[in-house]
Amino acid sequence: MDIMLIFVFVIAAFLGVELISKVPSQLHTPLMSGTNAISGITVVGAISITAMAVTVGGRMGQILGFLAIVFATVNVIGGYMVTDRMLGMFKKKGDKK
């Protein structure tokens, strides 16, 4: 079972690298926005799983759930910062907004 999970992880990593390397620069900003929306769903899922771990009383589940909330939140905030910076590259030089 563990070998199969490692295999799926490795294949997903290779597939992710291949897909991201093939994305043209014009589509990168919309792709980031979609990824941020998925990461927002991840935050909601992490919160609900952490709440269930608190109810059940599993200490390891609480710790992993908290870490999942932190990492997913950092991912969302960082994604929006990168998207904002990329959109700023398309503004005219005289436009301050």
N, C-alpha and C positions, 0 to 999 in steps of 0.2 A: 504494500500500500504506500509506504513512504517513497519507494522508488518511482511509483507512478506520479505522485505529487511533485517530486523533484523534476521528473521528465516534463510535466505540464508547465511548471515554472520556467524551465530552460527554453522550451518551445515558445512560450508567451514572450519571454525576453527577446529572443531572436526576431520574432514576428513584430514586436513593438519597434525595435531598432530599424527593421526594414521599412515598416510603414512610415515612420517619422522621417527617415532619410529621403523618401520619395515625395513628400508633401512640398508643393511649390510655395514660394514665399508669399504669394498673394493669398493663399488659403490658410496661412499659419494663424493669423489673428482670429478668424471665425472658428478654427479648430480649437484654439485655446479657450474661447468662450464656451464652446460646447463641453470641453473637458472640465472647466470650472463648474458648470452646472452638475456634471456627474460627481465631482468632488463634494459639492454641497449635499447631494443625496448620501454620500458616504458619511458626512458629518451626522446627518440625521440617523443613519443606521448605527453608527458608533454610539450615539447617545442612547438609543433604544436598547442596544445590547448591554451597555454599561448599566443601565437602569435594571435590566433583568439580572445581571450579575450581583448588583447590590441587594436585590430582593432575595435571591437564592443564598447569598452569603459567601460566594467563592472569592477569596482574596486575590488569587491569580487572575481571575476574570475581571475583577475591578481594576487591577493594575493595567492589564492589557487593554481594557476598554478605555481607560483614561489616556493611555498612550495613543490609541487609535483616534480619539477625539482631538488630541493635540496635533498629531501629524496631519490629519485631514484638514484641520483648521489652518495650519501653516500652509498646506498645499493650496487651499482656496485663496488665502490672502496673497501668497506669492504669485499665483496664477493671474489674479486680477492686477497686481502690480506690473507684471510682465506685459499683460495685454494693454494696460494703460500706456506703458512706455512705447510699445509698438505702435499704438494708435497715434501717439505724439510724434512719431517719425513722419507721419503723413500730413501733419499740419504745415501750413505755410510759415515761413520764418517770421513774418510780421504779426501773426496771430498769437496772442499771449494766452488765450483761454485754453 
